[in-house]
Amino acid sequence: MIELMRVFTVADAVPFLRWLDLGGSEKAMKKTAKELDGVLQGWLEEHKHKRNSGKAKAEQDFMDVLLSVLDGGVTQEGPKFNA
């Protein structure tokens, strides 16, 4: 993913040539994004399962904080999570 972020494509300079996908960078970026999305979806489902089963720890990590925000469970003092 980081390698793809460094790559200069022709479409960066001339956007209307993006459809040509010279060098195959666009295709590689889409494939990598799909794989990363699958990994993050797995982590999200794991956290939701732990939360719903009551096995969640007292300390929260970043994913737990984001889920709390979505559920409206963030307090005035703020969430506690590990760095």
Contacts in CASP RR format, 6 or more apart in sequence:
PFRMAT RR
TARGET T0000
AUTHOR 0000-0000-0000
METHOD contacts of the structure
MODEL  1
MIELMRVFTVADAVPFLRWLDLGGSEKAMKKTAKELDGVLQGWLEEHKHK
RNSGKAKAEQDFMDVLLSVLDGGVTQEGPKFNA
1 32 0 8 1.000
1 36 0 8 1.000
4 25 0 8 1.000
4 28 0 8 1.000
4 29 0 8 1.000
4 32 0 8 1.000
7 25 0 8 1.000
9 22 0 8 1.000
9 23 0 8 1.000
9 25 0 8 1.000
9 26 0 8 1.000
10 17 0 8 1.000
10 20 0 8 1.000
10 22 0 8 1.000
11 17 0 8 1.000
11 18 0 8 1.000
11 20 0 8 1.000
11 21 0 8 1.000
11 22 0 8 1.000
11 26 0 8 1.000
18 26 0 8 1.000
21 27 0 8 1.000
43 63 0 8 1.000
44 63 0 8 1.000
44 67 0 8 1.000
47 63 0 8 1.000
47 64 0 8 1.000
47 67 0 8 1.000
48 67 0 8 1.000
50 56 0 8 1.000
51 64 0 8 1.000
51 67 0 8 1.000
56 64 0 8 1.000
58 80 0 8 1.000
59 80 0 8 1.000
59 81 0 8 1.000
59 82 0 8 1.000
60 68 0 8 1.000
60 79 0 8 1.000
60 80 0 8 1.000
60 81 0 8 1.000
60 82 0 8 1.000
61 81 0 8 1.000
61 82 0 8 1.000
62 81 0 8 1.000
64 79 0 8 1.000
64 81 0 8 1.000
65 74 0 8 1.000
65 79 0 8 1.000
65 81 0 8 1.000
68 74 0 8 1.000
68 79 0 8 1.000
END
